[in-house]
C-alpha cells in the first residue's frame, strides 16, 4: 500500500452564538446580493481564473517554485481551502489553518471534478455537509460520515479521511506557498494522469464562522473587495 500521512485535528476556541452563523448564511437569499466587504466577499477573480483551466498548463513550473517551503506571507487568521481532483475523477475538499500545515479536514466529495466545474459557472456555489451523528463529544469537523449537497442537490455520502493519500500530500506540497489561485498541477510520477486526466485545483482564503459546536461555515474572501460569484461551505451536525 502507498504511504499515508496523518493530519491533526483543529483545537477551536469558545465558539460564538449560532446566531452569528445564521446571519452569515441568510444574508444572501434569493434575489439579494451579499454586502461588499473586504473580509467576506467572494473571490470573483479566482472563479474567472478557474474557468481558464485548459489555458494554465504552462503555469506548472511556477506552482512548483511557489511550493518551496518559506515563511507564510498572510497571518490574519483566515482559513485556506483547496478543492482539487483529476478531471475524470472525484473532487477533494481540504481545509487548512495554514497553507504550510497539513489539512485539518480532508473529504472526497461524491461528485466528479467535471460536474463541479460546471457548478462553478454559476454565480453562487454552496456546498453543504451534514452529519447525522448525535453526539456532543466531538467538534463538528471531527465527524466522519457526511451527506453532501451542492447548490441544494444531494450528491451522496462521503467519509472524512483519517489519513492523507499520496495524491493529497502531493497537492499540499506543491501549493505550500500559494495563498489563492486556480489551474493545473503537474501530476505525480505515475500513469494516473493518462487515465484520469489533468490534476486541477482551486485554492482560496476563507472567512470561518463558528455558529456553535454543531455548525460552522466558510465564506470565500476577496482581498480587493470586488463583487463576484460566491463560494460557501457549510458544515452542520443534525441533531
N, C-alpha and C positions, 0 to 999 in steps of 0.2 A: 504494500500500500504506500502511496506517496506521503511524505511527512506532512503533519498538520501542526498548526500553531494556535495556542490558546489566546483568548482575548479577555481582559479584565472587565469586571462589572463597574458601572458608574456608581459612585458614592454621592447621592444627592443630598442637598441641604434641606431644611424645613420648607416644604412646598407652600406657595400661597394658596388662597382660596380658589375653588374650582370656578368661581365667577370670573376670574381673570382669563381663564382659558375660554369660557363661553363667550366673553366679549370679543376675543380674537376670532373665534370660529364663526360668529354671527355677523361680523361687520362687513362681510362681502356676500350678501344674499343675492337672489336673482335680480338682475337689472341694476344692481348697485356696483359702485367702484370702490376699491379699497383706498383709504386716505393716503395721500402722498407722504411718505416718510422715509428718511434715510436709513432707518434701522429696521423697517418691517416691510417695505415694498418689495415687489418681485424683481428678479433679475431678468428683465426682458432681453438684455444683450446676450445672456447665456443661452436663452431659448433660440434666439436667431442664429447663434453660433452652432447650436446643436443641430439645426436644420441643414447645415452645410457639411455634415459629417463626411460625405464622399469626397469633398474637396480638401480635407485636412490631413490626408495620409502623409504629406510631406512634413508634418509637424512632429513626427515620432522622435527624431533626434533631439529636438528642443525639449520635449517632455522628458526624455531620458536625462538630459542635462539638469533640468529643474528638479529631477528626482534625487539628486545627490544630497546627502544629509547636510543641513545647515540650520541656523537658528531661525525660529519662527518669526515672521515679519508682522503678524497680527496677533495682538494679545488683548482683545476686547471681550473675550469670553464667548464668542459666537461658536456654534456647533458646526462641524463640517459634515456634509452629507455627500456621498458618492453613489451614483447609480450607474452600473456598468454591466456589460454582458456581450457575448458573441451574437452577431446579427441573427443567426439561425437557432440560438439557444435562448435560455431564460434570463431575465434581468435580475440583478442582485442589488440589494439596498444595504449600504454600510454607513453607520453613524459613528463619528469620532468626536471626541472633545477637542482634539488637536490633530492636524494632519500628519504630525510627526510621530503620533502614537498609534497603537493598534486599535481597531474599532471596538466599541463597547457593545455594538449590536450589528449582527450580520444576518440577513434574511434573503433567501432566494424566492422571489415572488412567483406565483403561479401564472405568469404571462410571458409571452415571447418578447424578445427585445424589439422586433419589428412592430408588434402591436403597441408597445409603449411609445415608440417613435411616432406612431400615428396619433396617439393621445396628446403628445407634445405639440402637435399642430394646433390644438385648440387653445383658447385664451386662458382657461382655468384647468389645472390638473390637480386633483385631490386624491391622495392615497390614504385610505383608512384601514387600520389594522385593529381587529377586535379579538380580544382574548376572553374566552368564556370560563376561565378558571376562577372559581370563587375562593379566594384566599387573600389574607391580609399580611402574609409573611414575606411576600416578595414585592419589590418595586415593579412597576408596570413593564419596564424594559427587560426584566429578568424572566418574564414568561416565555414559554417555548412554542406553544401552538397558537397560530393566528389565522383568523379568517381575513382574507384580503379583498378590499374593494377598490376599484379605480373609477373615479367620476360616477359614483353611485352604483356601479355594476359589480356584482360579486364575481371574482375570478377564480376563487378556490381557497385552499388552505396551504399554509407553509409552516415549517418548523424552524425556529431560530437555531443557528449553528452554534454549538458549543466550541467548536474549533474551526479555524480558517483553513480553506483548501489552498493548494499551491497557486491556483489562479487568483484567489483573493489576495494572497501575500504578494504576488507578482504586481498586481494593480496598485496596492498600497505603497509598495516600494517605489514604483515609477512616479507616483503622484505626491511623494513626500513634500516637495517644495511648491506644490500647486495649490493655491487657495480657491480658485474658481476657473472654470473653463469647460470646454467640451471638444470632443474629437475622436481620433482613432489612435489606439495604443499598439505598440509592437507586441505581438503575441509571444508567449513562452516558446522556447525551442522544442516544439513538438508538432505533430501532424494535425492538431486540433483546429488550427486556423483554416486549413483547407476544408475541413468537414463542417465547421460551424460558422464560417465567415470571419469578418474582421471583428476585433475586440473594441467596442465603442464605450465611451464614458461621458458622464456629466457630473461635474463637481461644483458645489457652491457652498456658501456660508449661510447658515440658517439661524433665525431667532428661535430660541427654545422657550416654550411657555409651559410650566408645570401647573396644571389645574388642581390636581390632588394626587394622592398615592395611586389612583386608578386612571389617571388621564394626563396625557402630555400632547403637545402639538409643536410642530416645527414649521416655520414660515421662511421662505427664501428671502434673503436680504439683497437689496440692490444698493451698492455703496454710493451711487450718484443720485439716488432718489428718483430716477426716471420711472414713469409708469410703464407697465408691460404685462405679459401673461403671468399668472400666479402658479406657484407650485407649493402645495402644503401637504404635510404628512401628519396624520392623527393616530395616536396610539391610545386605545381605550380598553379597560377591563370591564366587561359587562357583569354587573352584579346579579 
